[in-house]
Amino acid sequence: MSETTHDATVAMSAPAAPDEGLTARELAAKHGLTVSGARPTLIEYVRQLWDRRHFILAFSRAKLTAQYSQAKLGQLWQVATPLLNAAVYFFIFGLLLEADRGLPREVYIPFLVTGVFVFTFTQSSVMAGVRAISGNLGLVRALHFPRASLPISFALQQLQQLLFSMIVLFAVAVGFGHYPDLSWLLIVPVLVLQFCFNTGLALIMARAGAKTPDLAQLMPFVMRTWMYASGVMFSIPIFLEDKPQWIANVLQWNPAAIYMDLMRFALIDEYDSRYMPDHVWAAAGGWAVLFAIGGFVYFWKAEERYGRG
């Protein structure tokens, strides 16, 4: 392009830049640039998690090993802690408050220990999930990886801890006359369903805890209330038989109570369907699917915001 000046000479003007007039978004699209840390599609996110499955497993094992590394008894505290809790609850609720009403002693003690171990699995998964992002900001900000790896790793850590503790639970059951039979095979689907539920709940709490770190201080009170309402120390239908039926129904249909009841049903001979709500397996599966899928999608939607601000 040229133009004539006042002294009749011809001046050449610079050609227009090829990117002139384009917005920042259009420039990025033209040159193939993407937003750093942008949320991938849901399918791509699942693929990324699968690619990092070895990291998730290794991270959960490392956290489990390090959990009691400073204690002299080491990993024995994985079993000692819930057993001590069960002993305290037995003294307070079984002996002083007679919460074992309707259950003979050889049934109530395995009933109580099973409830403590199973509920602790959910409780620990929730508490670890709350701190999964806020407690690992250095890792989140330093490396690029799907953030769901962290709460999933913590839920897997708690599953491994429960499996280690199941040895003691089996010993307690056998010690009170409940010997292995075919019903013990039901332990596997119960643990799978509860793990799916716990993982979804951990993902939900991880997103909430990332936004509100103070939630970690509130959750112990919430979990304690949930424990008392879930029949850890007493049989809900027996203990509430003189109360309106809807109260017992609400408490029995909560997921923590359902997974405890199914584990007790598998381990304890005399603990049969009389103590559980109708369609309990369908309810256990429904809670697991609802929270696993819902929690995963809920966490994924905030993927690009974790570790920022």
ChimeraX commands (.cxc) that place a marker at each C-alpha (Angstrom):
marker #1 position 0.00,0.00,0.00 radius 0.5
marker #1 position 1.39,3.52,-0.92 radius 0.5
marker #1 position 0.45,7.18,-0.72 radius 0.5
marker #1 position 1.86,10.47,-2.20 radius 0.5
marker #1 position 3.46,12.98,0.19 radius 0.5
marker #1 position 3.45,16.83,-0.13 radius 0.5
marker #1 position 6.80,16.79,-1.97 radius 0.5
marker #1 position 5.52,14.33,-4.58 radius 0.5
marker #1 position 7.51,11.40,-3.18 radius 0.5
marker #1 position 5.81,8.07,-2.69 radius 0.5
marker #1 position 5.78,6.62,0.86 radius 0.5
marker #1 position 5.05,2.99,1.54 radius 0.5
marker #1 position 2.80,2.27,4.56 radius 0.5
marker #1 position 3.19,-0.92,6.61 radius 0.5
marker #1 position 0.80,-3.73,5.70 radius 0.5
marker #1 position -1.91,-4.58,8.23 radius 0.5
marker #1 position -0.91,-7.21,10.79 radius 0.5
marker #1 position -2.56,-10.59,10.09 radius 0.5
marker #1 position -3.87,-10.78,13.68 radius 0.5
marker #1 position -5.10,-7.19,13.82 radius 0.5
marker #1 position -8.62,-6.85,15.17 radius 0.5
marker #1 position -8.79,-10.34,16.71 radius 0.5
marker #1 position -9.86,-10.76,20.32 radius 0.5
marker #1 position -7.73,-12.65,22.81 radius 0.5
marker #1 position -10.05,-15.68,22.58 radius 0.5
marker #1 position -9.85,-15.64,18.76 radius 0.5
marker #1 position -6.05,-15.31,18.86 radius 0.5
marker #1 position -5.78,-18.28,21.24 radius 0.5
marker #1 position -8.03,-20.38,19.04 radius 0.5
marker #1 position -6.09,-19.40,15.90 radius 0.5
marker #1 position -2.74,-20.45,17.36 radius 0.5
marker #1 position -4.01,-23.57,19.14 radius 0.5
marker #1 position -3.63,-22.24,22.69 radius 0.5
marker #1 position -5.77,-23.47,25.57 radius 0.5
marker #1 position -6.45,-22.17,29.06 radius 0.5
marker #1 position -3.93,-23.45,31.60 radius 0.5
marker #1 position -5.66,-25.85,33.98 radius 0.5
marker #1 position -8.92,-25.80,32.01 radius 0.5
marker #1 position -11.44,-28.46,32.91 radius 0.5
marker #1 position -11.36,-31.36,30.45 radius 0.5
marker #1 position -14.49,-33.11,29.25 radius 0.5
marker #1 position -15.94,-35.69,31.61 radius 0.5
marker #1 position -14.85,-38.60,29.40 radius 0.5
marker #1 position -11.34,-37.18,29.04 radius 0.5
marker #1 position -11.21,-36.66,32.81 radius 0.5
marker #1 position -12.06,-40.32,33.43 radius 0.5
marker #1 position -9.35,-41.32,30.95 radius 0.5
marker #1 position -6.79,-39.15,32.76 radius 0.5
marker #1 position -7.71,-40.75,36.08 radius 0.5
marker #1 position -7.33,-44.23,34.61 radius 0.5
marker #1 position -3.91,-43.30,33.23 radius 0.5
marker #1 position -2.88,-42.31,36.76 radius 0.5
marker #1 position -4.31,-45.37,38.50 radius 0.5
marker #1 position -0.82,-46.50,39.57 radius 0.5
marker #1 position -0.16,-43.11,41.17 radius 0.5
marker #1 position -3.50,-43.26,43.01 radius 0.5
marker #1 position -2.73,-46.71,44.42 radius 0.5
marker #1 position 0.88,-45.83,45.33 radius 0.5
marker #1 position -0.18,-42.57,46.96 radius 0.5
marker #1 position -2.81,-44.32,49.10 radius 0.5
marker #1 position -0.28,-46.93,50.22 radius 0.5
marker #1 position 2.29,-44.28,51.08 radius 0.5
marker #1 position -0.23,-42.31,53.14 radius 0.5
marker #1 position -1.31,-45.47,54.96 radius 0.5
marker #1 position 2.30,-46.36,55.79 radius 0.5
marker #1 position 3.11,-42.83,56.95 radius 0.5
marker #1 position -0.05,-42.46,59.04 radius 0.5
marker #1 position 1.40,-44.13,62.15 radius 0.5
marker #1 position 5.11,-43.89,61.29 radius 0.5
marker #1 position 5.84,-41.82,64.44 radius 0.5
marker #1 position 4.04,-44.22,66.80 radius 0.5
marker #1 position 5.92,-47.07,68.47 radius 0.5
marker #1 position 3.12,-49.54,67.77 radius 0.5
marker #1 position 3.01,-48.40,64.15 radius 0.5
marker #1 position 0.30,-49.98,62.02 radius 0.5
marker #1 position -1.19,-51.79,65.03 radius 0.5
marker #1 position -3.02,-48.55,65.81 radius 0.5
marker #1 position -5.15,-49.22,62.73 radius 0.5
marker #1 position -6.77,-52.00,64.74 radius 0.5
marker #1 position -6.24,-50.69,68.27 radius 0.5
marker #1 position -8.07,-47.39,67.68 radius 0.5
marker #1 position -11.46,-48.80,66.62 radius 0.5
marker #1 position -11.15,-51.60,69.19 radius 0.5
marker #1 position -10.59,-49.09,71.99 radius 0.5
marker #1 position -13.56,-47.08,70.74 radius 0.5
marker #1 position -15.67,-50.23,70.76 radius 0.5
marker #1 position -14.56,-51.00,74.33 radius 0.5
marker #1 position -15.54,-47.51,75.50 radius 0.5
marker #1 position -18.91,-47.70,73.73 radius 0.5
marker #1 position -19.57,-51.13,75.25 radius 0.5
marker #1 position -18.88,-49.83,78.74 radius 0.5
marker #1 position -21.03,-46.71,78.30 radius 0.5
marker #1 position -23.85,-48.00,76.12 radius 0.5
marker #1 position -23.79,-51.75,76.70 radius 0.5
marker #1 position -23.29,-51.79,80.48 radius 0.5
marker #1 position -24.40,-48.40,81.83 radius 0.5
marker #1 position -27.18,-47.41,79.40 radius 0.5
marker #1 position -28.23,-50.97,78.47 radius 0.5
marker #1 position -28.34,-50.19,74.75 radius 0.5
marker #1 position -27.98,-53.94,74.10 radius 0.5
marker #1 position -31.63,-54.50,74.92 radius 0.5
marker #1 position -33.11,-57.33,72.85 radius 0.5
marker #1 position -29.69,-58.67,71.87 radius 0.5
marker #1 position -27.85,-61.38,73.84 radius 0.5
marker #1 position -24.27,-60.61,74.85 radius 0.5
marker #1 position -22.77,-63.02,72.28 radius 0.5
marker #1 position -24.60,-61.07,69.57 radius 0.5
marker #1 position -24.26,-57.54,70.91 radius 0.5
marker #1 position -20.46,-57.44,71.18 radius 0.5
marker #1 position -19.85,-58.52,67.53 radius 0.5
marker #1 position -22.76,-56.21,66.59 radius 0.5
marker #1 position -21.05,-53.26,68.29 radius 0.5
marker #1 position -17.54,-53.99,67.00 radius 0.5
marker #1 position -18.85,-54.41,63.44 radius 0.5
marker #1 position -20.71,-51.12,63.67 radius 0.5
marker #1 position -17.66,-49.25,64.96 radius 0.5
marker #1 position -15.35,-50.67,62.27 radius 0.5
marker #1 position -17.77,-50.08,59.39 radius 0.5
marker #1 position -18.78,-46.58,60.46 radius 0.5
marker #1 position -15.14,-45.64,61.04 radius 0.5
marker #1 position -14.52,-46.52,57.38 radius 0.5
marker #1 position -17.06,-43.92,56.27 radius 0.5
marker #1 position -16.05,-41.39,58.93 radius 0.5
marker #1 position -12.36,-41.55,58.04 radius 0.5
marker #1 position -13.11,-41.27,54.32 radius 0.5
marker #1 position -15.16,-38.13,54.90 radius 0.5
marker #1 position -12.58,-36.49,57.15 radius 0.5
marker #1 position -9.75,-37.29,54.73 radius 0.5
marker #1 position -11.86,-36.01,51.84 radius 0.5
marker #1 position -12.43,-32.65,53.52 radius 0.5
marker #1 position -8.67,-32.05,53.66 radius 0.5
marker #1 position -7.81,-33.75,50.35 radius 0.5
marker #1 position -7.36,-30.46,48.44 radius 0.5
marker #1 position -6.88,-27.85,51.18 radius 0.5
marker #1 position -4.30,-30.01,52.93 radius 0.5
marker #1 position -2.28,-30.71,49.77 radius 0.5
marker #1 position -2.15,-27.30,48.11 radius 0.5
marker #1 position 1.59,-27.58,47.47 radius 0.5
marker #1 position 1.06,-30.72,45.41 radius 0.5
marker #1 position -2.01,-29.32,43.67 radius 0.5
marker #1 position -0.24,-26.12,42.64 radius 0.5
marker #1 position 3.05,-27.75,41.66 radius 0.5
marker #1 position 1.85,-30.56,39.42 radius 0.5
marker #1 position -0.78,-30.98,36.73 radius 0.5
marker #1 position -2.96,-34.03,37.33 radius 0.5
marker #1 position -6.68,-34.74,37.76 radius 0.5
marker #1 position -7.47,-33.46,41.24 radius 0.5
marker #1 position -9.96,-36.26,41.88 radius 0.5
marker #1 position -6.91,-38.50,42.30 radius 0.5
marker #1 position -6.48,-37.13,45.84 radius 0.5
marker #1 position -9.90,-37.85,47.42 radius 0.5
marker #1 position -10.04,-41.20,45.60 radius 0.5
marker #1 position -6.60,-42.07,47.02 radius 0.5
marker #1 position -7.73,-41.17,50.53 radius 0.5
marker #1 position -10.88,-43.29,50.23 radius 0.5
marker #1 position -8.74,-46.16,48.97 radius 0.5
marker #1 position -6.39,-45.66,51.91 radius 0.5
marker #1 position -9.30,-46.08,54.33 radius 0.5
marker #1 position -10.45,-49.21,52.51 radius 0.5
marker #1 position -7.00,-50.75,52.90 radius 0.5
marker #1 position -7.04,-49.83,56.58 radius 0.5
marker #1 position -10.44,-51.49,57.03 radius 0.5
marker #1 position -9.26,-54.65,55.26 radius 0.5
marker #1 position -6.35,-54.83,57.69 radius 0.5
marker #1 position -8.76,-54.39,60.60 radius 0.5
marker #1 position -11.16,-57.05,59.30 radius 0.5
marker #1 position -8.80,-59.71,60.67 radius 0.5
marker #1 position -9.66,-58.57,64.19 radius 0.5
marker #1 position -13.36,-58.29,63.31 radius 0.5
marker #1 position -13.35,-61.90,62.11 radius 0.5
marker #1 position -11.60,-62.98,65.31 radius 0.5
marker #1 position -14.25,-61.22,67.43 radius 0.5
marker #1 position -17.07,-62.86,65.47 radius 0.5
marker #1 position -15.53,-66.32,65.80 radius 0.5
marker #1 position -14.74,-65.72,69.47 radius 0.5
marker #1 position -18.45,-65.23,70.16 radius 0.5
marker #1 position -19.57,-68.29,68.20 radius 0.5
marker #1 position -20.21,-66.88,64.72 radius 0.5
marker #1 position -18.21,-69.12,62.42 radius 0.5
marker #1 position -17.50,-68.60,58.70 radius 0.5
marker #1 position -20.18,-69.79,56.32 radius 0.5
marker #1 position -21.52,-68.81,52.89 radius 0.5
marker #1 position -23.02,-65.60,54.24 radius 0.5
marker #1 position -19.50,-64.27,54.82 radius 0.5
marker #1 position -19.13,-64.03,51.03 radius 0.5
marker #1 position -21.58,-61.11,51.18 radius 0.5
marker #1 position -18.81,-59.06,52.81 radius 0.5
marker #1 position -17.26,-58.46,49.37 radius 0.5
marker #1 position -20.26,-56.74,47.71 radius 0.5
marker #1 position -20.96,-54.81,50.92 radius 0.5
marker #1 position -17.43,-53.39,50.93 radius 0.5
marker #1 position -17.57,-52.59,47.22 radius 0.5
marker #1 position -20.84,-50.68,47.62 radius 0.5
marker #1 position -19.66,-48.85,50.72 radius 0.5
marker #1 position -16.38,-47.93,49.05 radius 0.5
marker #1 position -18.27,-46.43,46.09 radius 0.5
marker #1 position -20.48,-44.48,48.49 radius 0.5
marker #1 position -17.51,-43.30,50.57 radius 0.5
marker #1 position -15.55,-42.23,47.50 radius 0.5
marker #1 position -18.44,-40.14,46.19 radius 0.5
marker #1 position -18.91,-38.56,49.61 radius 0.5
marker #1 position -15.16,-37.86,49.87 radius 0.5
marker #1 position -15.26,-36.13,46.46 radius 0.5
marker #1 position -18.16,-33.94,47.57 radius 0.5
marker #1 position -16.43,-33.03,50.81 radius 0.5
marker #1 position -13.13,-32.38,48.99 radius 0.5
marker #1 position -14.75,-29.71,46.82 radius 0.5
marker #1 position -16.54,-28.20,49.82 radius 0.5
marker #1 position -13.35,-28.28,51.92 radius 0.5
marker #1 position -11.32,-26.67,49.14 radius 0.5
marker #1 position -13.66,-23.69,49.17 radius 0.5
marker #1 position -14.21,-23.59,52.95 radius 0.5
marker #1 position -11.22,-25.01,54.87 radius 0.5
marker #1 position -12.98,-24.34,58.20 radius 0.5
marker #1 position -15.31,-27.20,57.31 radius 0.5
marker #1 position -12.66,-29.57,58.65 radius 0.5
marker #1 position -13.30,-28.15,62.14 radius 0.5
marker #1 position -17.06,-28.65,61.87 radius 0.5
marker #1 position -17.13,-32.16,60.42 radius 0.5
marker #1 position -16.20,-34.05,63.64 radius 0.5
marker #1 position -19.42,-32.80,65.23 radius 0.5
marker #1 position -21.44,-33.72,62.14 radius 0.5
marker #1 position -19.91,-37.19,62.01 radius 0.5
marker #1 position -20.51,-37.78,65.71 radius 0.5
marker #1 position -24.18,-36.88,65.29 radius 0.5
marker #1 position -24.42,-39.17,62.26 radius 0.5
marker #1 position -22.85,-42.00,64.27 radius 0.5
marker #1 position -25.35,-41.71,67.09 radius 0.5
marker #1 position -28.23,-41.63,64.58 radius 0.5
marker #1 position -27.04,-44.69,62.64 radius 0.5
marker #1 position -27.38,-47.44,65.23 radius 0.5
marker #1 position -23.69,-48.07,65.84 radius 0.5
marker #1 position -24.30,-48.81,69.52 radius 0.5
marker #1 position -27.89,-50.06,69.42 radius 0.5
marker #1 position -30.39,-51.84,67.21 radius 0.5
marker #1 position -32.64,-49.16,65.73 radius 0.5
marker #1 position -35.87,-51.24,65.42 radius 0.5
marker #1 position -35.50,-52.61,68.97 radius 0.5
marker #1 position -34.39,-49.42,70.67 radius 0.5
marker #1 position -37.11,-47.31,69.01 radius 0.5
marker #1 position -39.95,-49.82,69.11 radius 0.5
marker #1 position -42.00,-47.52,71.38 radius 0.5
marker #1 position -41.45,-44.49,69.12 radius 0.5
marker #1 position -43.33,-43.52,65.93 radius 0.5
marker #1 position -42.40,-45.90,63.13 radius 0.5
marker #1 position -41.30,-43.14,60.76 radius 0.5
marker #1 position -38.40,-42.24,63.06 radius 0.5
marker #1 position -36.99,-45.76,62.89 radius 0.5
marker #1 position -37.55,-45.82,59.12 radius 0.5
marker #1 position -35.62,-42.60,58.58 radius 0.5
marker #1 position -32.70,-43.80,60.70 radius 0.5
marker #1 position -32.60,-47.26,59.14 radius 0.5
marker #1 position -32.61,-45.96,55.57 radius 0.5
marker #1 position -29.60,-43.71,56.05 radius 0.5
marker #1 position -26.62,-45.20,54.16 radius 0.5
marker #1 position -24.32,-45.63,57.17 radius 0.5
marker #1 position -26.95,-47.76,58.93 radius 0.5
marker #1 position -27.60,-49.80,55.79 radius 0.5
marker #1 position -23.95,-50.76,55.25 radius 0.5
marker #1 position -23.52,-51.61,58.93 radius 0.5
marker #1 position -26.63,-53.78,58.91 radius 0.5
marker #1 position -25.52,-55.65,55.80 radius 0.5
marker #1 position -22.11,-56.36,57.31 radius 0.5
marker #1 position -23.75,-57.56,60.53 radius 0.5
marker #1 position -26.12,-59.73,58.51 radius 0.5
marker #1 position -23.12,-61.33,56.77 radius 0.5
marker #1 position -21.08,-61.93,59.94 radius 0.5
marker #1 position -23.55,-62.59,62.76 radius 0.5
marker #1 position -25.71,-65.70,62.59 radius 0.5
marker #1 position -28.61,-64.40,64.67 radius 0.5
marker #1 position -28.71,-60.99,62.98 radius 0.5
marker #1 position -31.25,-61.65,60.24 radius 0.5
marker #1 position -33.66,-59.67,58.04 radius 0.5
marker #1 position -35.91,-58.82,61.02 radius 0.5
marker #1 position -33.46,-56.10,61.98 radius 0.5
marker #1 position -33.18,-54.52,58.52 radius 0.5
marker #1 position -35.51,-52.48,56.29 radius 0.5
marker #1 position -37.12,-53.97,53.19 radius 0.5
marker #1 position -35.16,-53.91,49.91 radius 0.5
marker #1 position -31.96,-53.19,51.81 radius 0.5
marker #1 position -29.68,-54.36,48.97 radius 0.5
marker #1 position -31.44,-52.10,46.49 radius 0.5
marker #1 position -31.02,-49.20,48.91 radius 0.5
marker #1 position -27.32,-49.99,49.39 radius 0.5
marker #1 position -26.79,-50.06,45.63 radius 0.5
marker #1 position -28.83,-46.90,45.11 radius 0.5
marker #1 position -26.84,-44.91,47.67 radius 0.5
marker #1 position -23.57,-46.16,46.18 radius 0.5
marker #1 position -24.46,-45.25,42.58 radius 0.5
marker #1 position -26.02,-41.92,43.53 radius 0.5
marker #1 position -23.03,-40.69,45.50 radius 0.5
marker #1 position -20.32,-42.24,43.32 radius 0.5
marker #1 position -21.62,-40.67,40.10 radius 0.5
marker #1 position -23.08,-37.52,41.63 radius 0.5
marker #1 position -19.99,-36.86,43.75 radius 0.5
marker #1 position -17.64,-37.41,40.83 radius 0.5
marker #1 position -19.51,-35.03,38.53 radius 0.5
marker #1 position -19.86,-32.45,41.32 radius 0.5
marker #1 position -16.10,-32.53,41.96 radius 0.5
marker #1 position -15.22,-32.45,38.25 radius 0.5
marker #1 position -17.27,-29.31,37.64 radius 0.5
marker #1 position -14.86,-27.29,39.83 radius 0.5
marker #1 position -11.67,-28.92,38.52 radius 0.5
marker #1 position -10.15,-25.69,37.19 radius 0.5
marker #1 position -10.64,-23.84,40.49 radius 0.5
marker #1 position -8.72,-26.14,42.84 radius 0.5
marker #1 position -5.53,-24.62,44.22 radius 0.5
marker #1 position -6.24,-21.11,42.94 radius 0.5
marker #1 position -6.80,-17.96,44.89 radius 0.5
marker link #1:1,2 radius 0.2
marker link #1:2,3 radius 0.2
marker link #1:3,4 radius 0.2
marker link #1:4,5 radius 0.2
marker link #1:5,6 radius 0.2
marker link #1:6,7 radius 0.2
marker link #1:7,8 radius 0.2
marker link #1:8,9 radius 0.2
marker link #1:9,10 radius 0.2
marker link #1:10,11 radius 0.2
marker link #1:11,12 radius 0.2
marker link #1:12,13 radius 0.2
marker link #1:13,14 radius 0.2
marker link #1:14,15 radius 0.2
marker link #1:15,16 radius 0.2
marker link #1:16,17 radius 0.2
marker link #1:17,18 radius 0.2
marker link #1:18,19 radius 0.2
marker link #1:19,20 radius 0.2
marker link #1:20,21 radius 0.2
marker link #1:21,22 radius 0.2
marker link #1:22,23 radius 0.2
marker link #1:23,24 radius 0.2
marker link #1:24,25 radius 0.2
marker link #1:25,26 radius 0.2
marker link #1:26,27 radius 0.2
marker link #1:27,28 radius 0.2
marker link #1:28,29 radius 0.2
marker link #1:29,30 radius 0.2
marker link #1:30,31 radius 0.2
marker link #1:31,32 radius 0.2
marker link #1:32,33 radius 0.2
marker link #1:33,34 radius 0.2
marker link #1:34,35 radius 0.2
marker link #1:35,36 radius 0.2
marker link #1:36,37 radius 0.2
marker link #1:37,38 radius 0.2
marker link #1:38,39 radius 0.2
marker link #1:39,40 radius 0.2
marker link #1:40,41 radius 0.2
marker link #1:41,42 radius 0.2
marker link #1:42,43 radius 0.2
marker link #1:43,44 radius 0.2
marker link #1:44,45 radius 0.2
marker link #1:45,46 radius 0.2
marker link #1:46,47 radius 0.2
marker link #1:47,48 radius 0.2
marker link #1:48,49 radius 0.2
marker link #1:49,50 radius 0.2
marker link #1:50,51 radius 0.2
marker link #1:51,52 radius 0.2
marker link #1:52,53 radius 0.2
marker link #1:53,54 radius 0.2
marker link #1:54,55 radius 0.2
marker link #1:55,56 radius 0.2
marker link #1:56,57 radius 0.2
marker link #1:57,58 radius 0.2
marker link #1:58,59 radius 0.2
marker link #1:59,60 radius 0.2
marker link #1:60,61 radius 0.2
marker link #1:61,62 radius 0.2
marker link #1:62,63 radius 0.2
marker link #1:63,64 radius 0.2
marker link #1:64,65 radius 0.2
marker link #1:65,66 radius 0.2
marker link #1:66,67 radius 0.2
marker link #1:67,68 radius 0.2
marker link #1:68,69 radius 0.2
marker link #1:69,70 radius 0.2
marker link #1:70,71 radius 0.2
marker link #1:71,72 radius 0.2
marker link #1:72,73 radius 0.2
marker link #1:73,74 radius 0.2
marker link #1:74,75 radius 0.2
marker link #1:75,76 radius 0.2
marker link #1:76,77 radius 0.2
marker link #1:77,78 radius 0.2
marker link #1:78,79 radius 0.2
marker link #1:79,80 radius 0.2
marker link #1:80,81 radius 0.2
marker link #1:81,82 radius 0.2
marker link #1:82,83 radius 0.2
marker link #1:83,84 radius 0.2
marker link #1:84,85 radius 0.2
marker link #1:85,86 radius 0.2
marker link #1:86,87 radius 0.2
marker link #1:87,88 radius 0.2
marker link #1:88,89 radius 0.2
marker link #1:89,90 radius 0.2
marker link #1:90,91 radius 0.2
marker link #1:91,92 radius 0.2
marker link #1:92,93 radius 0.2
marker link #1:93,94 radius 0.2
marker link #1:94,95 radius 0.2
marker link #1:95,96 radius 0.2
marker link #1:96,97 radius 0.2
marker link #1:97,98 radius 0.2
marker link #1:98,99 radius 0.2
marker link #1:99,100 radius 0.2
marker link #1:100,101 radius 0.2
marker link #1:101,102 radius 0.2
marker link #1:102,103 radius 0.2
marker link #1:103,104 radius 0.2
marker link #1:104,105 radius 0.2
marker link #1:105,106 radius 0.2
marker link #1:106,107 radius 0.2
marker link #1:107,108 radius 0.2
marker link #1:108,109 radius 0.2
marker link #1:109,110 radius 0.2
marker link #1:110,111 radius 0.2
marker link #1:111,112 radius 0.2
marker link #1:112,113 radius 0.2
marker link #1:113,114 radius 0.2
marker link #1:114,115 radius 0.2
marker link #1:115,116 radius 0.2
marker link #1:116,117 radius 0.2
marker link #1:117,118 radius 0.2
marker link #1:118,119 radius 0.2
marker link #1:119,120 radius 0.2
marker link #1:120,121 radius 0.2
marker link #1:121,122 radius 0.2
marker link #1:122,123 radius 0.2
marker link #1:123,124 radius 0.2
marker link #1:124,125 radius 0.2
marker link #1:125,126 radius 0.2
marker link #1:126,127 radius 0.2
marker link #1:127,128 radius 0.2
marker link #1:128,129 radius 0.2
marker link #1:129,130 radius 0.2
marker link #1:130,131 radius 0.2
marker link #1:131,132 radius 0.2
marker link #1:132,133 radius 0.2
marker link #1:133,134 radius 0.2
marker link #1:134,135 radius 0.2
marker link #1:135,136 radius 0.2
marker link #1:136,137 radius 0.2
marker link #1:137,138 radius 0.2
marker link #1:138,139 radius 0.2
marker link #1:139,140 radius 0.2
marker link #1:140,141 radius 0.2
marker link #1:141,142 radius 0.2
marker link #1:142,143 radius 0.2
marker link #1:143,144 radius 0.2
marker link #1:144,145 radius 0.2
marker link #1:145,146 radius 0.2
marker link #1:146,147 radius 0.2
marker link #1:147,148 radius 0.2
marker link #1:148,149 radius 0.2
marker link #1:149,150 radius 0.2
marker link #1:150,151 radius 0.2
marker link #1:151,152 radius 0.2
marker link #1:152,153 radius 0.2
marker link #1:153,154 radius 0.2
marker link #1:154,155 radius 0.2
marker link #1:155,156 radius 0.2
marker link #1:156,157 radius 0.2
marker link #1:157,158 radius 0.2
marker link #1:158,159 radius 0.2
marker link #1:159,160 radius 0.2
marker link #1:160,161 radius 0.2
marker link #1:161,162 radius 0.2
marker link #1:162,163 radius 0.2
marker link #1:163,164 radius 0.2
marker link #1:164,165 radius 0.2
marker link #1:165,166 radius 0.2
marker link #1:166,167 radius 0.2
marker link #1:167,168 radius 0.2
marker link #1:168,169 radius 0.2
marker link #1:169,170 radius 0.2
marker link #1:170,171 radius 0.2
marker link #1:171,172 radius 0.2
marker link #1:172,173 radius 0.2
marker link #1:173,174 radius 0.2
marker link #1:174,175 radius 0.2
marker link #1:175,176 radius 0.2
marker link #1:176,177 radius 0.2
marker link #1:177,178 radius 0.2
marker link #1:178,179 radius 0.2
marker link #1:179,180 radius 0.2
marker link #1:180,181 radius 0.2
marker link #1:181,182 radius 0.2
marker link #1:182,183 radius 0.2
marker link #1:183,184 radius 0.2
marker link #1:184,185 radius 0.2
marker link #1:185,186 radius 0.2
marker link #1:186,187 radius 0.2
marker link #1:187,188 radius 0.2
marker link #1:188,189 radius 0.2
marker link #1:189,190 radius 0.2
marker link #1:190,191 radius 0.2
marker link #1:191,192 radius 0.2
marker link #1:192,193 radius 0.2
marker link #1:193,194 radius 0.2
marker link #1:194,195 radius 0.2
marker link #1:195,196 radius 0.2
marker link #1:196,197 radius 0.2
marker link #1:197,198 radius 0.2
marker link #1:198,199 radius 0.2
marker link #1:199,200 radius 0.2
marker link #1:200,201 radius 0.2
marker link #1:201,202 radius 0.2
marker link #1:202,203 radius 0.2
marker link #1:203,204 radius 0.2
marker link #1:204,205 radius 0.2
marker link #1:205,206 radius 0.2
marker link #1:206,207 radius 0.2
marker link #1:207,208 radius 0.2
marker link #1:208,209 radius 0.2
marker link #1:209,210 radius 0.2
marker link #1:210,211 radius 0.2
marker link #1:211,212 radius 0.2
marker link #1:212,213 radius 0.2
marker link #1:213,214 radius 0.2
marker link #1:214,215 radius 0.2
marker link #1:215,216 radius 0.2
marker link #1:216,217 radius 0.2
marker link #1:217,218 radius 0.2
marker link #1:218,219 radius 0.2
marker link #1:219,220 radius 0.2
marker link #1:220,221 radius 0.2
marker link #1:221,222 radius 0.2
marker link #1:222,223 radius 0.2
marker link #1:223,224 radius 0.2
marker link #1:224,225 radius 0.2
marker link #1:225,226 radius 0.2
marker link #1:226,227 radius 0.2
marker link #1:227,228 radius 0.2
marker link #1:228,229 radius 0.2
marker link #1:229,230 radius 0.2
marker link #1:230,231 radius 0.2
marker link #1:231,232 radius 0.2
marker link #1:232,233 radius 0.2
marker link #1:233,234 radius 0.2
marker link #1:234,235 radius 0.2
marker link #1:235,236 radius 0.2
marker link #1:236,237 radius 0.2
marker link #1:237,238 radius 0.2
marker link #1:238,239 radius 0.2
marker link #1:239,240 radius 0.2
marker link #1:240,241 radius 0.2
marker link #1:241,242 radius 0.2
marker link #1:242,243 radius 0.2
marker link #1:243,244 radius 0.2
marker link #1:244,245 radius 0.2
marker link #1:245,246 radius 0.2
marker link #1:246,247 radius 0.2
marker link #1:247,248 radius 0.2
marker link #1:248,249 radius 0.2
marker link #1:249,250 radius 0.2
marker link #1:250,251 radius 0.2
marker link #1:251,252 radius 0.2
marker link #1:252,253 radius 0.2
marker link #1:253,254 radius 0.2
marker link #1:254,255 radius 0.2
marker link #1:255,256 radius 0.2
marker link #1:256,257 radius 0.2
marker link #1:257,258 radius 0.2
marker link #1:258,259 radius 0.2
marker link #1:259,260 radius 0.2
marker link #1:260,261 radius 0.2
marker link #1:261,262 radius 0.2
marker link #1:262,263 radius 0.2
marker link #1:263,264 radius 0.2
marker link #1:264,265 radius 0.2
marker link #1:265,266 radius 0.2
marker link #1:266,267 radius 0.2
marker link #1:267,268 radius 0.2
marker link #1:268,269 radius 0.2
marker link #1:269,270 radius 0.2
marker link #1:270,271 radius 0.2
marker link #1:271,272 radius 0.2
marker link #1:272,273 radius 0.2
marker link #1:273,274 radius 0.2
marker link #1:274,275 radius 0.2
marker link #1:275,276 radius 0.2
marker link #1:276,277 radius 0.2
marker link #1:277,278 radius 0.2
marker link #1:278,279 radius 0.2
marker link #1:279,280 radius 0.2
marker link #1:280,281 radius 0.2
marker link #1:281,282 radius 0.2
marker link #1:282,283 radius 0.2
marker link #1:283,284 radius 0.2
marker link #1:284,285 radius 0.2
marker link #1:285,286 radius 0.2
marker link #1:286,287 radius 0.2
marker link #1:287,288 radius 0.2
marker link #1:288,289 radius 0.2
marker link #1:289,290 radius 0.2
marker link #1:290,291 radius 0.2
marker link #1:291,292 radius 0.2
marker link #1:292,293 radius 0.2
marker link #1:293,294 radius 0.2
marker link #1:294,295 radius 0.2
marker link #1:295,296 radius 0.2
marker link #1:296,297 radius 0.2
marker link #1:297,298 radius 0.2
marker link #1:298,299 radius 0.2
marker link #1:299,300 radius 0.2
marker link #1:300,301 radius 0.2
marker link #1:301,302 radius 0.2
marker link #1:302,303 radius 0.2
marker link #1:303,304 radius 0.2
marker link #1:304,305 radius 0.2
marker link #1:305,306 radius 0.2
marker link #1:306,307 radius 0.2
marker link #1:307,308 radius 0.2
marker link #1:308,309 radius 0.2
view
